[in-house]
Amino acid sequence: MAGTRIALCPHLSVEHYRGGEKWVCALANRLAADGIDVSVRALPYAPGGERRVDVREVLDSRVPYREAWHHDLSGFDTAYVFYNPFSELFFSGGGTRIAGIHSWVYVSKKLYEAHYGVVPTVTKLLYRALGKHDLSRFDIVHSVTPAYDSPHPNTVHIPNFVDVERFTPDRAERAEEFTVLTTAAHIREKGWDTIQDVAERLPPEIRVVTTGEGAGEVEGLGFLTEEELADAYARAHVVLHPARVDTDSMVINEACASGTPVVTTPLSTHVRENAAVLQAETPRGLAHAIARLHGEWSHDDGYEERCRRAREEGEAHGFEEVYPKLRDLLVSPPVRAEDGPTRTEVRA
């Protein structure tokens, strides 16, 4: 729709530049390239004060960017807000308001999870108590995972996307030494303690590496650019992602696009019925799954087929597959029928 003004509103500074912030930048840059009037309005908050990039290095110059604790979005036709309870206090107004569900907080069936701190736990409690009413302030809810049980009558599921031109098996040769790569944040929610436990259980011929600083048996690769990260995915033989908290995992999407099998935890958002994604609940089980892949690779017994299946899974989440659905959601939002609720499942 010509002349549509769109605001994308992450609840963290884009300069923190992890999953949600990367999603916003990629989407905003493509919308701008398509001639759509898009702006990014963010809160001036970066967890731990960690700002990995300068915003103008990752956001197209045609995309206005502003950080503030409150944004008046009344001048925008569509306001896409990363949902938190009472997010209207920070992002008010907007012609059509879309709540983006990107957090495990709203998917999890458990009220208390030991790996969560005070803020996520309070957020979950508020959502359980007030979420249905609070979400009713939005016209549409968008979830990146069908595992989210939405109370809103106008809910759309569109998964996360991955750049299958950047994350591809052709980028680099596999490492000569069997290599396990981990790329998630070094926090308990993403299983950093489990990764170290698994590494201690693996034989010496299996190398375990991580983005950022290493620890114990896990070797650190330092901070990687997006290009270097894509190279690391392609060189690895398996990606280990034992997250306790996840939605539509970008780690899994990027690994699969790179043709690299994944060993992960059986969260409802991780379940995929294919040979590329193996699941286990304990460090022992995760180590056993890695050893199984090592054996298949060593004896040329099914490993390459898993890699081919991984690439197919990644391509299903390709940017060109998913982007048109997101563009339509923002430019021509689905309107709730007068005679009853709607729920739209849009799958890649």
N, C-alpha and C positions, 0 to 999 in steps of 0.2 A: 504494500500500500504506500503510494508516494506521499512523502511528507510526514510519515509516522516518526515520532520522537520516542526513543527507547532509552531507559535508564537501567543499567545493571548495577546491583547494589550488594556487594560482598560485605560480610560483617567483620572482615579483617582487612588491613592495608594490603593492596596489591603487592607492595614491596616485600611482604612476607614470603610470597611466591612459592606456595606449596599447591596441593591439588586444586582446591577451589579457586585460588587466585589465578592459577594457570588456565583453568577452564574459562574464567571471565575474560582473560586477555585474548585467548584464541578465538572465542566467540565474538568479542567486540571487534577485533581486527578484521575478521571475515565480514561481519556486518558492514563495517566501514568500507571495505573493499567493494562491497556490493552497492555502495551508494546510499546506505541507510544511515540516518541520523542517530548515532548511538553515543551515549556518555556513560562513564563509570563514576559512581558515587560510593565511597567506601568510608568505613569508620577508621579513625587514626590509631588503630590498635594492631600491634604485632606481638604475638605470644613470646615472652622472654626478651622482648625488645629486638628480636631477630628480623632484620630487613636484609634480604639476600641480594636484591637487585635495585636499580634505579627505575622508577616506573616508566620513564620515557625510553628506556632501553627495551622494554617488553610490550609497550602499548603503542599502537599506531598514532602518529602525530595528529591524525584527523579525529582522534577520540579524546574529548575533554575529560580530565580526571580531577576529582576533588575529594579531599578527606575532611570530615567534620563529624562531630558527635550527633548532629541533627541535619537532615537534608529535607527540604521542601521539594517534593517531586510533582507539584501541581502543574508544572509546565510540560510534563511528559505524557504521551498517550499511553505508554505501557511502562510499568515499573516492576522489574523482576528483583525481588528481595530474597536474599538468603535468609531463610526463616529462623527466627528465635522468638520465644514468647515475648510479647510486648514490643516486637520489632517496629511497631508503628510509632513508638516514642522516638526512634532514631530515623526512620524513613516514613514520612507522612505524605499523603496525596498520591497523585497518579491516576490517569484515566481508568486503565485496567490494571489491577494489582495482582501479581502472581507471586505466590509463596514457593520458594525453591527448597525442597527437602534434600539436603546433601549430607546429613549427619546420622550416625548410628543411634544417637540419643532418641530419635523418634521411631526407630525401627525395632530396637531391643524390647523384648518382653519383660526383662527384669527391671525392677525399680532401682535396686542397688547393685552396683558392680564395683568390686574392690579396687579395680585399676583406675577408676574415675576419681577425680578430685572433687572439691566442693562445688565449683561452678557448674560443671556438667551435670552433677547429681541434682543440684537445685533446679537447673534448667529442665531436667527430665521430670522432676516433681511438679513444676509449674505446668509443663505440657500435659501431664496426666490429669491435673486438676482443671485446667482451663483451655487446653488445646483446641477442643472442638469449637468453643465459643470464639477463641482468639483467631482461629483460621477462618471463621465465618466472615471476618473483615476483608478477606481476600476474595477475588472473583474466581481464581483458579489456583489449584495446587499442582506443582510439577515435582514429581519424584524421579530420581535417577535409578531407583530399584523397585521392582514389583513386590518386593518383600515388605514394603511399607504399607500398613493397613490404614488407609486414609479415612478420616471422619468427614472429609469434605465431599459434597456431591459432584463437584466438577474437578476431577483429578485426572492428570495426564501422566503417563509413564514414558519418559524418553531417556535412554541410558546415556552414560558418559561416552565421550568420543575419544579417539586416539588418532594421531597422525601416522597413518600406515605408510606414508612416504618416508618419514624420518625413522620410525621404529620398524625396521625391516631386517630379515635375515641376511640380506645381501650387503649390509654395511661393513661387516668384518668377519674374518674366519674365526671359528671356534678356537678357544685357547687349547693348547696342547695338553695342559693339565686340567683334569675335571674340576670345574669351578662352580661354586654356589654363590650367587649374588643376592644381596639384600639391599633394598633401596628406601625403605620406609623410615620415618622419623625414629630416632633412638629413644623411644619412650615405651613405658610398659603397655600402653594401649595398643601399640603396634607390634608388641611381642619382642622387644629388644632383649629382655631377660631370657626369653625362650630361645632366641637365635644363638646366644652365647652358650646356653646349655646344649643345644643341638650340635654346635661346632665342636664341643668337647667330646661328644660321642662318636664323631666321624673319624675314620682312619686317616693317617697322614697323607695318603695319596689324593685326598679330596681337599681342595683349597676353598676356604670361605672368605669372601670379601664383602665390604660394605661401602656405600657412599658415606662421606664424612670420616670421622675418626674411628679407628678400630679399638678393640678391647679383647684381651685374652687371646683366644685362637682365631679371632676374626680380624682380618687385615683391612685397614682403612685405605680408601682410595682418594680421600679428600673431597672437596666440593667439586662437582662435575657440572659443566655446562650441559645444556640440553643435547648438544651434538655428542659430547663425551659420554653422557648417560646412555644415549642410543647405541653407541659403540659397545659400552659395557654390557648391555642387554644381549647384543648379538654375539659377543664373545663367550658369555656364560653358557653353561650346560643346563642349569636349573636356577630358578629364582625361588628363594625361600621367603614366604610372607605369612608368618604365624600371628596375624593380627587378632586381637580380641575385639576391635572396634573397626568397622568398615561399612561402606555402602556399596556403590558400584566401583570396585577397586581399580584405581588407575595403575597401580603396580601390576595387577593381573592383566589388565588391558594392554599395557606397554610390553610386558613380557611376552604375551601371546602374539602380539603383532610382530615381535622380533623373532618369532619361531622358537621361543624358549619355553619349555614346560615349567609348570609352577607347582610347588608344594606349599599348601596353605591349610588353614583351619576350616572346619565345617560350619562356618556361619551361614545363616539363611541367605545372606547376600553373596556368598561365595559359591554356592552349589551350582555346578555346571556339569551337564551330563556329557562329558567327553573325556578322552584319554589324555588330554593336555594338562588337566588340572587335577592333581592328586591331593587328598585331604587326610589329615590326621589330627587328633586332639592333644596328644602329649609329645614332649620332646623325644621320647623314645620312638613313638610312631612316626614323627616327622623325619627323624634320622633314618629310620627303616625305609621310608619312601624314597629318600635321597639315595640310599645305598642300592635300592632297587633300580633306580634310573642309572646309577653308575654302572651296575652290572649289565643293563641293557646296552648302554653305550660301549662298554668294553668288549662285549661279545657280538656287537652288531645285531641285536635281538629286539627290534621293535622301537628303538629310540628315535630313529629318523621319522617313523610314522607319527610318533607323538609330536615331533617338531612340526610336521606338516599340518597336523590337526590344530596345533596351537596357532599357526598362522591363519587358518580358516576362522578360528574364533576371534582373533584380533581384527580381521577384515570385516567381520560382522559389526564391529564397533568403530569402523573407519569414519573419519571426519566427514567424508562426502556422503556417507550413508546416513549419518545422524544430523548433520547441520541443517539440511532442508526442513526437517521436522521442528527443530528449535527456531529457525527463522519464521516458519509459519506460526508457531506458538506466540512469538513476540509481535509479529507484524499483523497477523489476523487471528487473534485469540479466539478459541472456541467459546461460544456463548451458551450459558445454561438454558435449557428449554424451559418455557413457562409452565409446562404441564408436568414437570418432574425432573429429578436429578439426572446427571450424566456422569459417566466415568469412562474415560478414554484410555485405552492401552495402546501406546505407540511403541512398537519394538523395532530394534535395529535388525 
